Amino acid sequence: MKKFIGYQCSLCGTKFLPGQASYTCPRDGGNLDIILDYEYLKKKYQPEDISCRSECSLWRYLPLLPVQDIEPGETPFHAAGWTPVFSLPGLAGELNLSALWVKDESRNPTASFKDRASAVVAARAREIKAEIIVTASTGNAGAALAGMSAAIGQKAVIFAPKAAPAAKVAQLLVFGAKVILVDGTYDDAFDLSIKASKEFGWYCRNTGYNPFTAEGKKTAAFEIWEQVLKQNMFVSAVTDRPARLTVFVSVGDGNIISGLHKGFKDLQALGWIEIIPRIIGVQAEGSAAISNAFKAGDEKIIPVSAKTLADSISVDLPRDGVRAVRAARETNGTYLTVSDVEILQGIAKLGQAGIFAEPAGAAAYAGLVKAAHEGIVGSEDSVIMINTGSGLKDVQAAMMAVPEAPVIEPTLKAVKRLL
């Protein structure tokens, strides 16, 4: 495939041909960036060649992906991506922002951002004729892999911590994956899945390990480019000059924010955008290894003992931490941490605006609220935040975010008494 020409290690910078590596750098274990032939792509495609496509999924960006479309037609495999962007003027006013949008990833087939990575990894697995795909997951990545695999008849094995929310485990089972619950943390499941992939020859999807996951997640940046950047001219009311868009996203292992950064860098390399949006990562206070590294001014990721109700971003040792630090640093962004209480408040606030977010998605909004209060964003800023998954993924957390519904006897008198 001419457009996919190899890999480059994010740590040592060594380049490899497509057949010389599979997961992380053979020299130092660093995350690999997939290299595209930008000169070839610039000659062959213009922005209009993308925006004119009728495909309403991430596969509209097939020319910019390092895989082939393996399942043409209207199947669930072609439902991942192209999620809606909603304007939230009421919340923008409360936070004194120029504009606020939310990109709602709960509209994906398995109701989370992770469908993007799983679709691209499944396509890669089909290309290399992998019989079984394996991954470790707290629920969303596993559900995404199970769903995308089911759509194309691919066998999948999922290792998940036994504490994963029941709704997420139910998805894994319903989609027909082989589910193995691990009596331990996500990190324990991660390490075991890699051992199993090596022992049995399975293709491993793990985020922060398989370089094709970031290629799937970068498609959200492409969509933000089409849905927001191309549709809006951001101009500072003070300087009358172009203003930057700011992206808020929750961060766990670091692969989503890294994927977004990669997508914007691809667009810049093609000459399709001049300025990459500012990217701000939000972590739970109880799982803040990447934020800690960012604030320390280096790229050394020191593991923590993660504890947060936002299970999707609860990680002891982030596997894509270095690139996640760079995503904020290289775009003049930053990292913020939020408490579980603030996350629950975010669930309720987004719900009042019509967005039902799981804790990880609400963490991004909680971070935005903190950023507004601290003056990191203000009236000059246009912001897009990403809701990474549906609130139905974790109903228990959703119920913690709102008051209980009253129970009354079935009489009008009781209704009046309540009111």
C-alpha positions as CSV (number, residue, x, y, z in Angstrom):
1,M,0.0,0.0,0.0
2,K,1.7,3.1,-1.2
3,K,0.3,5.6,1.3
4,F,1.5,3.5,4.3
5,I,5.3,3.5,4.2
6,G,6.4,2.5,7.7
7,Y,6.7,3.3,11.3
8,Q,8.8,5.7,13.5
9,C,9.5,5.3,17.1
10,S,8.2,8.2,19.3
11,L,11.2,7.8,21.6
12,C,14.4,7.1,19.6
13,G,13.1,8.2,16.2
14,T,14.2,5.0,14.4
15,K,12.2,4.3,11.3
16,F,11.0,0.9,10.3
17,L,9.5,-0.5,7.1
18,P,5.9,-2.0,7.4
19,G,7.2,-5.5,7.8
20,Q,9.9,-4.7,10.3
21,A,7.7,-4.0,13.3
22,S,4.2,-4.8,14.5
23,Y,3.6,-3.2,17.9
24,T,6.1,-1.1,19.8
25,C,9.7,-0.2,18.9
26,P,11.9,-3.3,18.7
27,R,14.8,-1.2,20.1
28,D,13.4,0.6,23.2
29,G,9.7,-0.3,23.4
30,G,8.5,3.2,22.5
31,N,5.1,3.7,20.8
32,L,5.3,3.7,17.0
33,D,3.8,6.4,14.8
34,I,2.6,5.2,11.5
35,I,4.2,7.1,8.6
36,L,2.1,8.1,5.6
37,D,3.5,9.2,2.3
38,Y,2.3,12.8,2.5
39,E,3.9,13.8,-0.8
40,Y,2.0,11.1,-2.6
41,L,-1.2,12.0,-0.7
42,K,-0.8,15.8,-1.5
43,K,-0.5,15.1,-5.2
44,K,-3.4,12.6,-5.3
45,Y,-6.0,14.3,-3.0
46,Q,-7.4,17.7,-2.2
47,P,-9.7,18.5,0.7
48,E,-12.7,18.5,-1.6
49,D,-11.9,14.8,-2.5
50,I,-12.8,14.0,1.1
51,S,-15.6,16.4,1.8
52,C,-17.5,15.3,-1.3
53,R,-17.6,11.7,-0.2
54,S,-21.0,10.3,0.7
55,E,-19.7,7.8,3.3
56,C,-21.1,8.9,6.7
57,S,-18.5,7.0,8.8
58,L,-14.8,7.1,9.5
59,W,-14.3,5.3,6.2
60,R,-14.9,8.5,4.4
61,Y,-11.2,9.1,5.3
62,L,-10.0,5.9,3.8
63,P,-7.5,7.7,1.6
64,L,-5.8,8.9,4.8
65,L,-5.8,5.6,6.6
66,P,-3.1,2.9,6.5
67,V,-5.6,0.1,5.8
68,Q,-8.1,-1.0,3.1
69,D,-11.9,-1.1,3.4
70,I,-12.5,-4.8,4.0
71,E,-16.3,-4.8,4.4
72,P,-18.0,-2.6,1.8
73,G,-21.7,-2.0,2.2
74,E,-24.1,-0.9,4.8
75,T,-23.0,-3.0,7.8
76,P,-22.4,-2.1,11.4
77,F,-18.7,-2.0,10.5
78,H,-19.6,1.1,8.5
79,A,-21.4,2.8,11.3
80,A,-18.3,3.8,13.3
81,G,-17.4,7.4,13.2
82,W,-18.9,10.6,11.7
83,T,-20.5,11.3,15.1
84,P,-22.5,14.5,15.5
85,V,-21.3,17.8,16.8
86,F,-23.8,19.7,18.9
87,S,-23.7,23.4,19.8
88,L,-24.3,24.2,23.5
89,P,-24.9,27.9,23.6
90,G,-26.5,27.8,27.1
91,L,-23.4,26.2,28.6
92,A,-21.1,28.4,26.5
93,G,-22.9,31.5,28.1
94,E,-22.5,30.1,31.6
95,L,-18.8,29.5,31.1
96,N,-18.3,32.8,29.3
97,L,-17.0,31.2,26.1
98,S,-17.3,32.4,22.5
99,A,-18.8,29.1,21.5
100,L,-19.0,25.5,22.8
101,W,-19.6,22.3,21.0
102,V,-19.7,18.7,22.1
103,K,-18.7,15.8,19.8
104,D,-20.9,13.0,21.0
105,E,-19.1,9.7,20.6
106,S,-21.9,7.9,22.3
107,R,-23.6,7.7,18.9
108,N,-21.1,5.1,17.7
109,P,-22.3,1.5,17.2
110,T,-21.2,0.3,20.7
111,A,-21.6,3.7,22.2
112,S,-18.1,4.9,22.7
113,F,-15.1,6.5,21.0
114,K,-13.3,3.1,21.0
115,D,-15.2,1.9,17.9
116,R,-12.9,4.0,15.8
117,A,-9.7,2.1,16.9
118,S,-11.4,-1.2,16.8
119,A,-12.7,-0.8,13.2
120,V,-9.2,0.1,11.9
121,V,-7.5,-2.7,13.9
122,A,-10.1,-5.2,12.6
123,A,-9.3,-4.1,9.1
124,R,-5.6,-4.5,9.7
125,A,-6.2,-8.0,11.2
126,R,-8.1,-9.0,8.1
127,E,-5.3,-7.8,5.9
128,I,-2.6,-9.8,7.8
129,K,-5.0,-12.8,8.0
130,A,-5.1,-12.9,11.8
131,E,-7.5,-15.6,13.1
132,I,-8.1,-14.0,16.5
133,I,-7.8,-10.5,17.9
134,V,-7.3,-10.0,21.6
135,T,-7.4,-6.9,23.8
136,A,-7.5,-5.8,27.4
137,S,-10.2,-3.4,28.4
138,T,-12.2,-1.9,31.2
139,G,-15.2,-2.3,28.9
140,N,-15.4,0.2,26.1
141,A,-12.4,-1.0,24.0
142,G,-13.5,-4.6,24.5
143,A,-17.1,-3.8,23.5
144,A,-15.9,-2.0,20.5
145,L,-13.6,-4.8,19.4
146,A,-16.4,-7.4,20.1
147,G,-18.9,-5.3,18.1
148,M,-16.6,-4.6,15.1
149,S,-15.4,-8.2,15.1
150,A,-19.0,-9.5,15.1
151,A,-19.8,-7.3,12.1
152,I,-17.1,-9.0,10.0
153,G,-17.2,-12.5,11.4
154,Q,-13.8,-12.1,13.3
155,K,-13.0,-14.0,16.4
156,A,-12.2,-11.9,19.5
157,V,-10.9,-12.5,23.0
158,I,-11.4,-9.9,25.7
159,F,-9.6,-9.7,29.0
160,A,-11.3,-7.3,31.4
161,P,-11.0,-6.6,35.2
162,K,-13.8,-8.3,37.1
163,A,-14.8,-4.9,38.4
164,A,-15.8,-3.6,34.9
165,P,-19.4,-2.2,34.9
166,A,-22.0,-4.9,34.2
167,A,-23.4,-3.0,31.2
168,K,-20.0,-3.1,29.5
169,V,-19.5,-6.8,30.2
170,A,-22.9,-7.5,28.8
171,Q,-21.9,-5.9,25.5
172,L,-18.9,-8.1,25.3
173,L,-20.9,-11.3,25.8
174,V,-23.8,-10.3,23.5
175,F,-21.4,-9.6,20.6
176,G,-20.1,-13.1,21.0
177,A,-16.5,-12.4,22.1
178,K,-14.7,-14.8,24.4
179,V,-14.7,-12.9,27.7
180,I,-12.2,-13.6,30.4
181,L,-12.6,-11.6,33.6
182,V,-9.3,-11.0,35.5
183,D,-9.2,-10.8,39.3
184,G,-7.0,-7.6,39.2
185,T,-6.7,-4.2,37.6
186,Y,-6.8,-3.1,34.0
187,D,-3.0,-3.1,34.0
188,D,-3.1,-6.7,35.1
189,A,-5.4,-7.5,32.2
190,F,-3.2,-5.6,29.8
191,D,-0.1,-7.5,30.7
192,L,-1.9,-10.9,30.6
193,S,-3.4,-10.1,27.2
194,I,0.1,-9.4,25.7
195,K,1.4,-12.6,27.2
196,A,-1.5,-14.5,25.7
197,S,-1.1,-12.9,22.3
198,K,2.6,-14.0,22.2
199,E,1.8,-17.5,23.5
200,F,-1.1,-18.2,21.1
201,G,-0.2,-16.0,18.1
202,W,-3.2,-13.7,18.5
203,Y,-3.2,-10.2,17.0
204,C,-3.2,-7.7,19.9
205,R,-5.4,-4.6,19.7
206,N,-4.2,-3.0,23.0
207,T,-4.1,0.8,23.1
208,G,-0.7,2.3,23.6
209,Y,0.7,-0.9,22.1
210,N,-0.8,-1.5,18.6
211,P,0.0,1.6,16.4
212,F,-3.2,1.2,14.3
213,T,-5.4,2.2,17.3
214,A,-4.2,5.8,17.1
215,E,-4.9,5.7,13.3
216,G,-8.5,4.9,14.1
217,K,-8.8,7.5,16.8
218,K,-7.3,10.2,14.6
219,T,-10.4,10.2,12.4
220,A,-12.2,12.2,15.1
221,A,-9.7,15.0,14.4
222,F,-10.6,14.7,10.7
223,E,-14.3,15.1,11.6
224,I,-13.6,18.1,13.8
225,W,-11.8,19.6,10.8
226,E,-14.8,19.0,8.5
227,Q,-17.6,19.7,11.1
228,V,-16.2,22.7,13.0
229,L,-13.0,24.1,11.5
230,K,-14.1,24.3,7.9
231,Q,-17.6,25.6,8.9
232,N,-16.5,28.4,11.3
233,M,-14.1,31.3,11.1
234,F,-12.7,31.9,14.6
235,V,-11.8,35.5,14.9
236,S,-10.6,37.3,18.1
237,A,-12.9,40.2,19.1
238,V,-9.8,41.9,20.6
239,T,-7.1,41.5,18.0
240,D,-9.4,40.8,14.9
241,R,-7.1,38.0,14.0
242,P,-7.8,34.3,13.6
243,A,-8.4,32.5,16.9
244,R,-7.7,28.8,17.7
245,L,-10.1,26.2,18.5
246,T,-9.5,24.4,21.9
247,V,-10.2,20.7,22.3
248,F,-11.0,19.2,25.7
249,V,-10.7,15.4,26.1
250,S,-10.5,13.0,29.0
251,V,-7.3,11.0,29.2
252,G,-6.6,7.5,30.6
253,D,-3.9,5.5,28.8
254,G,-3.3,8.5,26.5
255,N,-4.2,6.9,23.2
256,I,-7.2,9.1,22.4
257,I,-5.5,12.4,22.9
258,S,-2.5,11.0,21.0
259,G,-4.7,9.9,18.1
260,L,-6.4,13.4,18.0
261,H,-3.0,15.0,17.9
262,K,-1.8,12.6,15.1
263,G,-4.9,13.5,13.0
264,F,-4.4,17.2,13.3
265,K,-0.7,16.7,12.4
266,D,-1.7,14.7,9.3
267,L,-3.9,17.5,8.2
268,Q,-1.2,20.1,8.8
269,A,1.4,17.9,6.9
270,L,-1.1,17.8,3.9
271,G,-1.4,21.6,4.0
272,W,-5.1,21.4,4.8
273,I,-4.9,23.3,8.1
274,E,-2.4,26.0,9.1
275,I,-2.7,25.8,12.9
276,I,-3.4,22.7,15.0
277,P,-6.1,23.3,17.7
278,R,-5.0,23.6,21.3
279,I,-5.5,20.3,23.0
280,I,-6.2,20.1,26.7
281,G,-6.2,16.8,28.5
282,V,-8.3,16.0,31.6
283,Q,-7.5,13.3,34.0
284,A,-9.2,12.1,37.2
285,E,-7.4,13.1,40.3
286,G,-7.1,9.4,41.3
287,S,-5.6,8.5,37.9
288,A,-3.3,11.3,36.9
289,A,0.0,9.8,35.9
290,I,0.2,11.7,32.6
291,S,-0.9,15.0,34.1
292,N,1.8,14.6,36.8
293,A,4.4,14.1,34.1
294,F,3.2,17.1,32.2
295,K,3.2,19.4,35.2
296,A,6.7,18.1,36.2
297,G,7.9,19.3,32.8
298,D,9.2,16.0,31.5
299,E,8.0,12.8,29.8
300,K,8.8,10.3,32.5
301,I,5.5,8.5,33.3
302,I,5.5,7.3,36.9
303,P,2.8,4.8,37.7
304,V,0.1,5.5,40.2
305,S,-2.4,3.4,42.1
306,A,-5.5,4.5,40.1
307,K,-8.7,5.0,41.9
308,T,-11.7,6.8,40.3
309,L,-15.3,6.0,39.4
310,A,-14.4,6.9,35.8
311,D,-13.3,3.4,35.0
312,S,-12.6,4.1,31.3
313,I,-9.8,6.4,32.4
314,S,-8.6,4.5,35.4
315,V,-5.1,3.4,34.6
316,D,-2.0,2.8,36.8
317,L,0.6,2.9,34.1
318,P,-0.6,4.8,30.9
319,R,0.8,2.9,27.9
320,D,0.8,6.0,25.6
321,G,1.9,8.6,28.1
322,V,4.8,10.2,26.3
323,R,2.8,11.0,23.2
324,A,-0.1,12.1,25.4
325,V,2.2,14.6,27.1
326,R,3.4,15.9,23.8
327,A,-0.2,16.3,22.5
328,A,-0.8,19.1,25.0
329,R,2.7,20.5,25.1
330,E,3.2,20.8,21.3
331,T,-0.2,22.5,20.9
332,N,0.2,25.0,23.8
333,G,-2.4,23.1,25.7
334,T,-2.2,21.8,29.3
335,Y,-3.5,19.1,31.6
336,L,-6.1,19.4,34.3
337,T,-7.3,17.0,37.0
338,V,-10.8,16.7,38.4
339,S,-12.3,14.9,41.4
340,D,-15.0,12.2,41.2
341,V,-17.4,14.7,42.7
342,E,-16.7,17.1,39.8
343,I,-17.2,14.3,37.3
344,L,-20.6,13.5,38.7
345,Q,-21.5,17.1,38.6
346,G,-20.5,17.1,34.9
347,I,-22.8,14.1,34.2
348,A,-25.7,16.0,35.6
349,K,-24.8,19.3,33.9
350,L,-24.4,17.7,30.5
351,G,-27.6,15.8,31.0
352,Q,-29.5,19.0,31.4
353,A,-28.1,20.0,28.0
354,G,-29.3,16.8,26.4
355,I,-26.0,14.8,26.5
356,F,-25.9,11.6,28.5
357,A,-22.2,11.0,29.2
358,E,-20.4,8.2,31.0
359,P,-18.0,9.4,33.8
360,A,-15.0,9.6,31.4
361,G,-16.9,11.8,29.0
362,A,-18.2,14.0,31.8
363,A,-14.6,14.4,33.0
364,A,-13.8,16.5,29.9
365,Y,-16.6,18.8,30.8
366,A,-15.5,19.0,34.4
367,G,-12.1,20.0,33.2
368,L,-13.6,22.7,31.0
369,V,-15.5,24.1,34.0
370,K,-12.2,24.2,35.9
371,A,-10.4,25.8,33.0
372,A,-13.0,28.5,32.7
373,H,-12.8,29.3,36.4
374,E,-9.0,29.4,36.3
375,G,-8.9,31.7,33.2
376,I,-7.4,29.1,31.0
377,V,-10.2,29.6,28.5
378,G,-12.5,32.6,28.3
379,S,-14.6,34.9,26.1
380,E,-12.1,34.8,23.3
381,D,-12.2,31.0,23.1
382,S,-14.2,28.5,21.0
383,V,-14.2,25.1,22.5
384,I,-15.1,21.6,21.5
385,M,-15.3,18.9,24.2
386,I,-15.5,15.2,23.4
387,N,-18.0,12.9,25.2
388,T,-16.2,9.6,24.8
389,G,-19.1,7.3,25.8
390,S,-22.7,6.9,26.7
391,G,-24.0,7.2,30.2
392,L,-25.8,3.9,29.7
393,K,-22.4,2.3,30.0
394,D,-22.4,3.0,33.7
395,V,-25.9,3.5,35.0
396,Q,-24.7,3.2,38.6
397,A,-22.5,6.3,38.2
398,A,-25.4,8.1,36.5
399,M,-27.7,7.5,39.4
400,M,-25.1,8.9,41.8
401,A,-25.1,12.1,39.8
402,V,-28.8,12.9,40.3
403,P,-31.4,12.9,43.1
404,E,-33.6,9.8,43.5
405,A,-37.0,10.0,41.9
406,P,-39.8,10.3,44.5
407,V,-42.4,7.5,44.9
408,I,-46.0,8.5,45.5
409,E,-49.4,6.8,45.7
410,P,-51.3,6.9,42.4
411,T,-53.6,9.9,43.2
412,L,-53.8,13.5,42.0
413,K,-53.7,14.6,45.6
414,A,-50.3,13.0,46.0
415,V,-49.1,14.8,42.8
416,K,-50.2,18.2,44.2
417,R,-48.6,17.5,47.6
418,L,-45.3,16.7,45.8
419,L,-45.5,19.8,43.6
